[in-house]
């Protein structure tokens, strides 16, 4: 039963964007598989599913965005959705998000391969973006503020 349910979950997320456990539960029920939210939560963890940066839909871990243009578009959408506040200290940029939103935004930043950024470190609601220098850190702040409409 568990293997069948998890197989269905993978099939469903590969076919359409499912952004919540409730959406997954309803799609499973439509396919004749009844499951509780707690069971689906465990399945998502067991399968190693992550939320996509661009739209918050579940995906298999390690799935990359196909092109630089798509990666940049995904970053713009993620920043517009998740970014709450941004601060700069020299070449360090601290990005604040809502709870649980730092990981998808950091992933979008990393995948966009911005020339200003060396890399990111993300927690639950905070991202540290390390810029190449002070000037590029300021450019990153302007870029993110534009994306987020701040």
N, C-alpha and C positions, 0 to 999 in steps of 0.2 A: 504494500500500500504506500509506504513512504517513498520508495524508489519511483513508483508511478506518479505520485503527486509532485515530487521534485522534478521529474522529467517534464511533466506538464507545465510547471512553473518556468522552466528554462525555455520550453517551446513558446509559451505566451510572451515572455519578455523579449524573445528574439523577433516576434512578429509585430508587437505593438508597444508603445510607450505606456508602461504602468507605473504610476508615481506613488502609490500608497499600498499598504497591505490590504486595505479594504477593496481596492480595485483588483488586486490579485485574487482575493477570496471570492469576489463575485465572478471573475472569469473562470476560476476553478469550478465553482458551483454550476456555472453554465455548461461546463464540460463533464458534469456528473461526479465531481469530486468535492465532497463537503469537508471543510477544514476550519478550525478556529483561528482567530488572530494570533494566539500564542504559538500554535503549530506552524503557521506561516512565518512568523518571526524566527522561529528556530530553523526552518527550512532555508530562509534567506541567509541566515548566519552560516549554516552548514554548507550552502552552495557558494559562499563567498561573494554574494552579489553586492554591488555598490551602486550608489546613485550617480547618474550622469551629471556632469557639471552644467551642461547647457539647459536641460529641461527637468532635471530631478527624477527622471525615470530610472528604474532598476536596469542594470546591465551586468554582464559577466565581468569579473575583474580582469584587467589587462586588455580590454578592448580599446583600441586607440582611434582617435578621430582621423579620417582619411587624408585630409589635405590641410595645409597651413591656413588657408582661407576659412575652412570650416572650423578649425581650432580657434581662430580669432573671433569668429562669429559666436562660438560657444562661450568664449571668455566674456564677450560683451553681454550676452544674455545672463550668464552667471553673475557677473558684477552687478548688473541692473537688478537682479532678483535678491542677491545675498548680501552685498556690501552695505554696511550701516555707517561706518566711520573709518577715516584713514588719517594716520599721523606719520610724520617723517622725522627721524633723528639721524642726521648726516646721511649715510648711505643705506640706512635701515628704514624700511617702510612697514608699519604695523597696520594691518587691515582687520577691522572688527566686523563680524557677521552675527546673524542670529544663532541661537543654540543649534549645534549639529550641522551648520552650514559651511564651516571653514574648510573641511576636507574637499567637498566638491569644487569650491572656488579655487583652492590651491591647486587641485588637479587641472582645472581649466587654465590657470596661469602657467603651470609647467608645460602643458601640452601646446600652448600658444608659442612657446619658445621665444619670448620677447627678448629683443637684443639688449634691453636695459637691465634685465634681471639675471642674476647668477643662479638663484634657486629659491625655494620656499620651505618653510617649516610650519606645519599646521597643527593646531590643537582642535578643540571643540568649537570655539567661537572666535579664535584669533589666528591670524596668519602673519608670520614674519617673512617678508620678501627682502632678500639681500640684493641690492643693486650694485652695479659695477663701480659707481662713484656717486658723489653728491649730486652732480648735475643730472645723471640718469635717474637717480632716486626722485628728484623733483619732477622729471618727465613722467615717471611711473605714476606719481600721485596725480598729475594732471590727466593722464590717460584714464586712470581708474575713476576719477571724479567725473569725467565726461561720460564714461560708460554707465555709471550709477546715477547720473543726473544730480550730483551733489553741488 
